[in-house]
Amino acid sequence: MLFNEKLYEFEIDGRKCSFSTGKFALRSQNSIFARMGDTVISVNVNSNPSSGDLDYFPLSVEYIERFYASGKISGSRFVKRERFPSDEAILKSRMIDRSIRSRFPSDYMDEVSVIVSVMSYDDENDPVLLAINAVSTALVMSKIPFNGPVVGMNIGLEDPIYKSMGQVSDEDPMNYVVAGDGEVFTMIDGGCNDIEDEKVVEAMRKGLEYMKPWVEAQNKFVELVGGSQEKEYIPHVLPEDLLENLKKFLGKRIEENLKAAKRSIHEETMKEVFVEFEGKYSKRELSEGYDKLQKKDLRRIVNEENVRVDGRAIDEIREMDTQIDLLPRVHGSGLFTRGVTQVLSIVTLGTLDDAQLVDDMLGENKKRYMHFYNDLPFVYGEAGRVRLLPSRRGIGHGMLAERSLVPVLPSIEDFPYTIIVVSEVQGENGSSSMASACGSSLALMAAGVPIKKTVGGIACGLVTKDDGTFQVLTDMKGVEDFYGDMDFKVIGTKDGVTAVQMDNKIEGLNMEIVEAAFKKCKEARIKVIDKIEEAISKPRPEVSAQAPQVTSTQIPVDKIGELIGPGGKNIKELTEKSGAEISIEDDGTVNIYADNKEKLEIAMSYISRYNFIPKEGQIYEGKVASVMPYGAFVDINPGVSGLVHVSEMADEFVKDVNSIVKEGDIVKVKLLEIARDGKIKLSMKQAK
């Protein structure tokens, strides 16, 4: 028989789901076709033995979206083949990676490839949630040593608590993607509409309960296919005496180097180590051993001395500084510094026509607010080549900062601009993504963007003990991220949370750790916001003189075509005449942008004609459009014309209409009547 398909069908949260294997990707080591509603994905997990040259776990996760999945063709006129992943696809790859990475043994170094392909999408059931569950199932049934299952799901915030394997509704004030096993979280990634920290924590607590049906479904499918394969691998271990010999040689320099936190000192030390142990251990082994000793010492200092390696208290924030208006010609700028982590954020305002058109599997939509994160080699104190494309990390950091500000942005009606914030990182040593969010608040308020509240963020680290006790480290530095157990980022206002992102290096975070992290983050976030508001406490009342000036008006929808004109003739002429940029929305909203008020007024005076509603008894000044033997047609507004009958031209008898008016004359007329058929009767003699 060609196929040996195993199919398991089940229902969760009212959604029909299935896992199957043995029919597709027959050469793949582990393949699952997963379905939820009409959303279908394929997951393929494969591994290769370690080459022995790496001192890290080479896990790669790719999340691939296909336009055909939603029955659409790329909107590009010139490129129809999907080539590069969208930013959303990259973010989902990172989400899956963070959900599973901590569940592999620390001594496992084989290459593991996870490829998720979205094959069908029904616009209701979220493929990334299905992907986390299917990837976990494929890993559990494989020979790869993975401690699963791990469940991915959405958490919303409604009354009662809303949980879903589909998309949380746009109206829901909370949209979290979380991963865990029903007892602990392995990943958190989500946004909130300024929700109180306590409500977010309570929703997460309930979320752990909702994971359990998926744990059961994964286990039942693994049983159906014959159970998990035997987990065999060659552990990656250092020579038995390496750490002891290295510790004897370095002595107090391990702690001294850790506290100095300077790359040059570490590099100089390693040169000495390589010379001392040449021929006995490889450079890779020595480098890894040095890292292990550093990690051990950091954890000892935190747990035994109750201080940080830089001397700070456990809940102490590094010294901060906030400034605005550093760049004279940009629309808004803000500099946020915390320790040596430093971000300069710049705001640029544009017309609504400058909005980004996003074309992906989900369809075409426009983004009027974007945040871009740039980090160059110098921010790490390194020499290196500049990447022309953003890294996955850079895309993730930019999107986190973007998501954190969305809840406080003004509506398009109140502020009809496209907004771009670019965070140019100037120094990095612990959570430049949080500094980017803080710099964005500064720059947006300096630019006159009327954000509702100030937004700030902080990252907390974690050091655990074998007995289950732990320390949450407020304002985590780079070394604490590298050698610690988690990176927990919370962004928000003084009142509530706008975004959260967490990844960890242990089995997972229980609710005790989650609650402690939220508490520490809230206390620190308020201090950060206070510092931001020392530089600027509320948005400026007007946008920068360097930014486009804007005014808006409304015209009837049926007048849009007239304003645009055939082939855009009218709008082009108006743009050239006034020097203003004009954006017309489908509902008749017209936004006018210019670099001074005079240009705005020229454009507005013309466009206001299209707001014209003729009224009986009103006197107008109009232009004679044509002369007939029985009277003259007068345009009282573009597209609005009425007849002045010869009897209404003068008090005396008029023998020849041409003796009174000629085409092009400007005359005053009174609107006498608007007939049922829309015809307008005008009078010149009654307008005197």
Secondary structure, 3 states (H helix, E strand, C coil): CCCCCEEEEEEECCEEEEEEECCCCCCCCEEEEEEECCEEEEEEEEEECCCCCCCCCCEEEEEEECHHHHCCCCCCCCCCCCCCCCHHHHHHHHHHHHHHHHHCCCCCCCEEEEEEEEEECCCCECHHHHHHHHHHHHHHHCCCCCCCCCEEEEECCCCCCCEECECCCCCCCEEEEEEECCCCEEEEEEEEEEECHHHHHHHHHHHHHHCHHHHHHHHHHHHHCCCCCCCCCCCCCCCCCHHHHHHHHHCCHHHHHHHHCCHHHHHHHHHHHHHHCCCCCCHHHHHHHHHHHHHHHHHHHHHHHCCCCCCCCCCCCCCEEEEECCCCCCCEEEEEEECCEEEEEEEEEECHHHCEEEEECCEEEEECEEEEEECCHHHHCCCCCCCCCCCHHHHHHHHHHHHHHHHHCCCCCCCCCEEEEEEEEEECCCCHHHHHHHHHHHHHHHCCCCCCCCCEEEEEEEEECCCCCEEEEECCCHHHHHHCCEEEEEEECCCCEEEEEEEECCCCECHHHHHHHHHHHHHHHHHHHHHHHHHCCCCCCCCCCCCCEEEEEECCHHHHHHHHCHHHHHHHHHHHHHCCEEEECCCCEEEEEECCHHHHHHHHHHHHHHHCCCCCCCEEEEEEEEEECCEEEEEEECCEEEEEEHHHCCCCCCCCHHHCCCCCCEEEEEEEEECCCCCEEEECHHHC
